[in-house]
Amino acid sequence: MASGEEGKGETVLVTGASGFIGSTLVRGLLGRGYNVRAGVLDPDDRAETDHLLALAAGAGAGRLSFFRCDLLDGAALLDAARGCSGVFHLASPCTVDPVKDPQVWYPASKTLAEKAAWKFAEENGLDVVVVNPGTVLGPMIPPAINASMAMFCRLLQGCTEEYADFFLGPVHVEDVAMAHILVFESASASGRHLCVHSICHWSDFAAKVAELYPDYKVPKYAERNHTLFPMDTQPGLVRQEVGSKKLIALGLQITPMEKIIRDAVESLKSRGHIS
């Protein structure tokens, strides 16, 4: 891990670099002086690379390079990581086999991958630190909309889904990127780090969105939280106003909820997803 406040020419690998969090992290790392190896599924796919090249345009020649990172190809991953001082592992595999609920693929792969990483780290003396973000929102860099922003967009368009089985911890995408950098650069960082603005129910979040943007179609009526949702949309989830105590102790400044929502709305508007 980096011992100073900036990369100072260190080379790091980011898997899933073309994604929502990945591209924001790449921008942050380049800004702090790191040379970044962007792990993408297909380096020849401009939909995966053009927005990253745009981020690196002013960073200097050779600061960003692309590597094929198919997570089912161990040799390719080793090639990409060889010579790096650190790896930011954001990518998750997705099966093409039929399943009843496709929404399960991503969280299941993340959970299993983390368990495997901890086991491997224990057996091989590897230094691993984990950032566990909640529902990540904010400005989109990639050309395609990601899952959490699509969920937010549907809320603005009137979707009444309560997401009862989903943990909701809204967090700004730039906070998530900075959290990864902070735990990498902090020698004292260890274990798991929850990265959320707060722990709340979908109904709480929807109420705040309805308050800030009353003209959108957030399901609402005049009583009880101003929304059609029940008070407890995530049964058994305990609300917590401060959700990232370990990261705050490392110096992370959590973006206020209002800015998280406003930045997400403006990004959706700029891409034409909402008007």
KOLVOVEX-842890 format. One line per field, with one value per residue (C-alpha): residue in three letters; z, y, x. Coordinates in Angstrom, 2 decimals, decimal comma. Layout:
aa	(ALA	...)
c3	(Z	...)
c2	(Y	...)
c1	(X	...)
//
This chain:
aa	(MET	ALA	SER	GLY	GLU	GLU	GLY	LYS	GLY	GLU	THR	VAL	LEU	VAL	THR	GLY	ALA	SER	GLY	PHE	ILE	GLY	SER	THR	LEU	VAL	ARG	GLY	LEU	LEU	GLY	ARG	GLY	TYR	ASN	VAL	ARG	ALA	GLY	VAL	LEU	ASP	PRO	ASP	ASP	ARG	ALA	GLU	THR	ASP	HIS	LEU	LEU	ALA	LEU	ALA	ALA	GLY	ALA	GLY	ALA	GLY	ARG	LEU	SER	PHE	PHE	ARG	CYS	ASP	LEU	LEU	ASP	GLY	ALA	ALA	LEU	LEU	ASP	ALA	ALA	ARG	GLY	CYS	SER	GLY	VAL	PHE	HIS	LEU	ALA	SER	PRO	CYS	THR	VAL	ASP	PRO	VAL	LYS	ASP	PRO	GLN	VAL	TRP	TYR	PRO	ALA	SER	LYS	THR	LEU	ALA	GLU	LYS	ALA	ALA	TRP	LYS	PHE	ALA	GLU	GLU	ASN	GLY	LEU	ASP	VAL	VAL	VAL	VAL	ASN	PRO	GLY	THR	VAL	LEU	GLY	PRO	MET	ILE	PRO	PRO	ALA	ILE	ASN	ALA	SER	MET	ALA	MET	PHE	CYS	ARG	LEU	LEU	GLN	GLY	CYS	THR	GLU	GLU	TYR	ALA	ASP	PHE	PHE	LEU	GLY	PRO	VAL	HIS	VAL	GLU	ASP	VAL	ALA	MET	ALA	HIS	ILE	LEU	VAL	PHE	GLU	SER	ALA	SER	ALA	SER	GLY	ARG	HIS	LEU	CYS	VAL	HIS	SER	ILE	CYS	HIS	TRP	SER	ASP	PHE	ALA	ALA	LYS	VAL	ALA	GLU	LEU	TYR	PRO	ASP	TYR	LYS	VAL	PRO	LYS	TYR	ALA	GLU	ARG	ASN	HIS	THR	LEU	PHE	PRO	MET	ASP	THR	GLN	PRO	GLY	LEU	VAL	ARG	GLN	GLU	VAL	GLY	SER	LYS	LYS	LEU	ILE	ALA	LEU	GLY	LEU	GLN	ILE	THR	PRO	MET	GLU	LYS	ILE	ILE	ARG	ASP	ALA	VAL	GLU	SER	LEU	LYS	SER	ARG	GLY	HIS	ILE	SER)
c3	(0,00	-0,58	2,48	1,44	0,60	-3,15	-5,64	-6,72	-9,84	-8,31	-10,67	-9,58	-11,23	-11,17	-12,21	-13,44	-14,41	-17,05	-14,59	-12,53	-9,46	-11,41	-13,75	-10,86	-9,02	-12,10	-12,26	-8,57	-8,83	-11,86	-10,02	-7,12	-9,32	-9,78	-13,04	-13,63	-15,36	-16,30	-16,24	-18,68	-20,29	-23,83	-24,41	-28,04	-27,06	-27,25	-24,97	-22,25	-23,00	-24,59	-21,39	-19,53	-22,25	-21,89	-18,15	-18,84	-21,60	-19,35	-17,03	-19,18	-21,65	-20,43	-17,22	-18,26	-19,91	-20,64	-19,76	-20,51	-17,17	-17,64	-14,07	-15,32	-16,87	-14,06	-16,36	-17,75	-14,25	-13,15	-16,22	-15,45	-11,77	-12,28	-11,15	-9,48	-5,95	-5,38	-6,87	-6,57	-7,26	-8,27	-11,00	-10,42	-12,73	-13,91	-14,93	-18,18	-16,76	-16,22	-12,69	-11,23	-10,09	-12,14	-9,42	-7,26	-9,55	-8,59	-4,77	-4,62	-6,66	-4,50	-1,27	-2,50	-3,95	-0,67	1,30	-1,12	-0,85	2,94	2,85	0,28	2,23	5,44	3,73	1,79	4,04	1,64	2,79	2,01	3,02	1,97	1,20	1,32	-0,36	-0,23	-2,98	-5,01	-6,73	-8,41	-11,67	-14,31	-16,33	-18,38	-21,38	-19,99	-16,90	-14,00	-11,78	-8,77	-10,94	-12,95	-9,70	-8,72	-12,16	-11,86	-8,50	-10,14	-12,86	-10,36	-9,64	-6,49	-5,90	-2,21	-2,57	0,67	0,45	-0,42	2,05	1,37	2,32	-0,10	-0,84	-3,38	-6,00	-5,38	-1,69	-2,63	-4,91	-2,25	0,35	-1,77	-2,08	1,65	2,77	0,24	1,42	5,16	6,85	9,77	7,61	8,13	7,81	6,37	5,89	5,42	2,98	3,23	4,13	6,53	6,99	6,07	4,55	0,93	2,23	4,03	0,86	-1,31	1,10	0,81	-2,98	-3,02	-0,78	-3,02	-6,32	-5,83	-9,58	-10,32	-10,03	-6,75	-5,41	-2,73	-0,91	1,78	4,87	6,42	5,04	2,00	0,04	-0,72	0,78	4,24	6,92	7,08	3,55	4,74	7,61	10,51	9,21	12,02	10,97	11,64	10,90	10,66	8,65	7,86	11,19	10,24	7,01	8,69	11,17	8,20	6,95	4,53	4,32	3,59	1,04	2,43	1,34	-0,50	-2,69	-3,38	-4,68	-6,60	-8,30	-9,30	-10,71	-12,69	-14,14	-15,24	-16,79	-18,64	-20,18	-21,20	-18,86	-17,28	-18,20)
c2	(0,00	3,57	5,14	8,78	11,02	10,75	8,07	9,65	7,51	4,22	1,89	0,36	-1,89	-1,13	-4,01	-3,01	0,32	1,17	1,01	3,65	3,44	2,28	5,26	7,70	5,89	6,02	9,79	10,14	8,01	9,88	13,13	11,93	10,95	7,23	5,42	3,38	0,06	-0,08	-3,63	-3,99	-6,95	-5,90	-3,24	-2,97	-1,96	1,83	1,82	0,56	2,78	6,13	7,74	6,62	8,01	11,32	11,32	10,74	13,34	15,92	13,55	13,01	10,39	6,81	7,41	5,16	1,75	-0,95	-4,62	-7,36	-8,51	-11,39	-12,60	-16,17	-15,86	-16,04	-15,67	-12,38	-11,04	-11,95	-10,24	-7,08	-7,04	-7,88	-4,97	-3,07	-1,73	-2,32	-3,67	-2,05	-4,97	-3,64	-6,05	-8,90	-11,81	-12,52	-15,91	-16,39	-19,40	-18,89	-17,76	-16,76	-13,33	-11,70	-9,04	-11,70	-12,11	-8,98	-8,97	-12,73	-12,48	-9,61	-11,53	-14,74	-12,87	-11,07	-14,30	-15,86	-12,82	-12,97	-16,69	-16,21	-13,28	-15,31	-18,24	-16,16	-13,18	-10,73	-7,23	-6,85	-4,03	-3,92	-1,04	-1,97	0,75	0,93	2,39	4,46	7,57	10,67	11,85	9,13	8,99	5,79	6,03	3,47	3,88	1,59	-0,41	1,94	5,02	3,11	2,26	5,94	6,94	4,56	6,13	9,57	8,09	6,70	3,15	1,74	-1,10	-1,18	-3,24	-5,04	-7,41	-4,73	-2,89	0,84	3,13	6,06	7,29	9,61	7,85	10,26	9,32	5,66	6,35	8,42	5,73	3,22	5,62	6,41	2,79	2,11	5,03	4,53	2,06	1,82	0,75	-2,84	-5,02	-3,93	-0,35	0,41	3,32	4,97	8,37	6,71	3,52	4,20	2,65	3,13	5,02	7,53	8,10	8,42	10,99	13,12	12,88	13,87	16,84	18,08	17,31	17,51	17,77	14,32	11,23	9,84	7,88	10,11	11,37	13,95	11,78	9,62	10,53	12,08	8,84	5,81	3,55	2,02	3,48	0,35	-0,81	-2,90	-4,99	-5,29	-2,75	-0,46	3,17	4,86	8,50	7,96	4,89	5,25	5,78	3,94	5,90	9,20	8,42	8,03	11,47	10,80	13,69	12,27	14,15	15,40	13,56	16,56	16,85	13,09	13,36	16,60	15,38	12,16	14,03	16,43	13,54	11,74	14,96	15,60	12,11	12,48	9,81	12,36	15,89)
c1	(0,00	1,05	2,63	2,27	-0,64	-0,15	0,79	4,09	4,30	3,19	1,36	-1,95	-4,52	-8,25	-10,48	-13,91	-12,32	-14,92	-17,81	-19,60	-17,37	-14,32	-14,16	-14,57	-11,78	-9,53	-10,04	-9,18	-6,06	-4,76	-5,37	-3,21	-0,27	-0,79	-0,20	-3,34	-3,79	-7,44	-8,76	-11,65	-13,35	-12,45	-9,75	-10,88	-14,42	-14,58	-17,64	-15,29	-12,32	-13,25	-14,54	-11,41	-9,15	-10,98	-10,21	-6,51	-6,21	-4,62	-2,79	0,31	1,45	1,57	-0,35	-3,26	-3,02	-5,58	-5,46	-7,94	-9,34	-11,72	-12,18	-12,41	-8,93	-6,40	-3,40	-4,75	-5,33	-1,81	-0,40	-2,35	-1,33	2,35	4,52	1,69	1,99	-1,71	-4,92	-8,35	-10,66	-14,09	-15,18	-17,63	-18,44	-21,98	-23,27	-25,19	-27,02	-30,76	-31,68	-35,02	-33,83	-31,03	-30,67	-29,00	-25,99	-24,07	-24,46	-23,90	-20,69	-19,46	-20,10	-18,47	-15,50	-14,88	-15,01	-12,53	-10,25	-10,16	-9,37	-6,61	-5,16	-5,03	-3,35	-0,81	-0,09	-1,70	-2,67	-6,38	-8,71	-12,37	-14,73	-18,43	-20,52	-24,29	-26,48	-24,02	-25,35	-23,96	-22,39	-22,07	-18,86	-19,52	-21,87	-24,33	-26,48	-25,58	-27,95	-28,18	-28,73	-31,35	-33,13	-33,07	-34,33	-37,28	-38,18	-38,31	-40,53	-43,06	-41,90	-43,54	-41,04	-40,04	-36,80	-37,62	-34,64	-32,08	-29,89	-30,07	-27,22	-27,09	-23,58	-21,98	-19,87	-17,00	-17,02	-16,76	-13,81	-12,04	-12,72	-10,81	-7,89	-7,85	-7,74	-4,98	-2,89	-3,50	-1,18	-3,60	-6,56	-7,64	-10,70	-14,03	-15,21	-18,88	-19,19	-22,61	-24,00	-26,41	-28,38	-31,97	-35,05	-36,08	-39,11	-36,83	-34,84	-37,95	-39,38	-36,24	-36,32	-40,01	-39,22	-36,41	-38,14	-41,93	-42,56	-41,19	-43,41	-42,10	-45,11	-46,57	-49,60	-50,14	-49,59	-46,91	-43,53	-45,20	-44,85	-46,98	-44,32	-44,74	-42,49	-40,32	-39,63	-36,66	-38,11	-35,69	-33,16	-32,00	-31,63	-28,29	-27,51	-23,75	-22,84	-19,12	-17,38	-14,16	-13,79	-14,57	-11,80	-9,45	-10,43	-13,30	-15,76	-19,20	-21,27	-24,62	-27,76	-29,17	-26,07	-26,08	-29,63	-29,12	-25,93	-27,69	-30,68	-28,48	-26,50	-29,67	-30,95	-27,68	-27,88	-31,52	-32,88	-35,23	-36,27)
//
